[in-house]
Amino acid sequence: MQHVFIVGSKGIPAAYGGFETFVDKLTAYRKSNDICYHVSRLSDHNGEYECNGAKCFDVKVPNLGAAKAVYYDVVALRRSITICKKLLEQENQEKEGAVSRPVFYVLACRIGPFARHFARKIHKLGGVLYVNPDGHEWKRSKWSAPIRAYWKYSEKHMVKHADLLVCDSKNIEKYIQEEYASFHPNTTFIAYGSDTRPSALRDDDPRFVNWMKEKGLTPKGYYLVVGRFVPENNYETMLREFLRAKTDKDFAIITTDNPKLHAELDEALHFSMDPRIKFVGTVYDEDLLKKIREQAYGYFHGHEVGGTNPSLLEALGSTDVNLLLEVGFNSEVGEGGALYWNKEEGSLAHLIEHADSMTAEEIAELGQRAKRRITDAYSWDAIVDAYERLFLEGNG
């Protein structure tokens, strides 16, 4: 049996978040009976349970602010090693000469100062340490300068001591190879997954109709954005350009609460005076969110920090007209299935006006290209296949 220990997600079943959805899909769509997944879950208690056939364990974590995630990963990885030792002892007793190569897959680069220590322990078990470097956490503006410096230091040491770095973006893989060339990092590319399955809700489903009525929206009468309300997702640019654009459509913003940034941007842009701008809260109902995406006229994507973004994949699979900030991470995903803007004054405003003028045939063709892009390169079926080959056959 190939044991795979996954550390770094908040756990499954997934409620929200890219890593959580990845682990949920990886375990739910498991094809090989030769793999046994062990998944940690961030919790306020310790315990064990099963989900999607995976053996899951809770890790009780105190509220330590920015250090909470570091503590969680350290304890979860330590617990994983303890579980693995017991399993290997049992298997070797049951089958003399049994050989195992357990995989410890750590999501994100948060525990770099401890990477060498854990790599040694894993290697003593005959195992390997795989790391998903995620995006550029050290660039995120929500962190203070000292914390950003820690994330960069941590990334460096995770790269140095990992047996393999699994990048879900080709641009991230290129960055790792160039930034840390002196370490000769062993990398591979496996994309994040998505699907083009339509929402289970009909157009007249009360859940959708009532939500639209409550938010003052009409089908195909709004542009949409879904994502955390943080500066690096370029809400300031999107709001400023939408206010500038000559469009009669609304701008629906599904996002997390950030009162400080909201007040700062409103003071600068006075967007609250424009009835087209609608902050509509969060939506965690997967089918409702998919229906909202399907019925949007267009989707804005302003993320510029990180790798392959799940919300972008979901938009390409559901919304016909996608307007993306032109950075390597986004153009790598969207290719010819999207329209692109930059942060120069007037760029997005003009693109909105262009999108408003597109014919039904042009919109349909763009939507088909976007969905083909997801089907061809980002289907969960293909992603799970690639991961199972990696876990069973190894890399480097």
Salt bridges, closest charged atoms under 4 A:
ASP44 OD1 - HIS45 ND1 2.86
GLU50 OE2 - LYS55 NZ 3.71
ASP58 OD1 - ARG41 NE 2.62
ASP58 OD2 - HIS45 NE2 3.20
ASP73 OD2 - ARG110 NE 2.85
GLU91 OE2 - HIS3 NE2 2.60
GLU137 OE1 - ARG140 NE 3.02
GLU155 OE1 - LYS152 NZ 3.45
ASP163 OD2 - HIS123 NE2 2.85
GLU179 OE2 - LYS152 NZ 3.02
ASP195 OD1 - LYS290 NZ 3.18
ASP203 OD1 - LYS291 NZ 2.83
ASP204 OD1 - ARG202 NE 2.94
GLU214 OE2 - LYS215 NZ 3.27
GLU232 OE2 - ARG140 NH1 3.63
GLU236 OE2 - ARG240 NH2 2.88
GLU241 OE2 - ARG244 NE 3.58
GLU264 OE2 - LYS260 NZ 2.71
ASP274 OD2 - ARG276 NH2 2.78
ASP285 OD2 - ARG207 NH2 2.61
GLU286 OE2 - ARG197 NH2 3.40
ASP287 OD1 - ARG197 NH1 3.52
GLU294 OE1 - LYS291 NZ 3.38
GLU304 OE2 - LYS343 NZ 2.92
GLU314 OE1 - ARG293 NH2 2.98
ASP320 OD1 - LYS371 NZ 3.33
GLU335 OE2 - ARG373 NH2 3.52
GLU345 OE2 - ARG244 NH1 3.61
ASP356 OD1 - LYS249 NZ 3.55
GLU365 OE2 - ARG369 NH1 3.32
GLU365 OE2 - ARG372 NH2 3.83
ASP381 OD1 - LYS31 NZ 2.57
ASP385 OD1 - LYS31 NZ 2.89
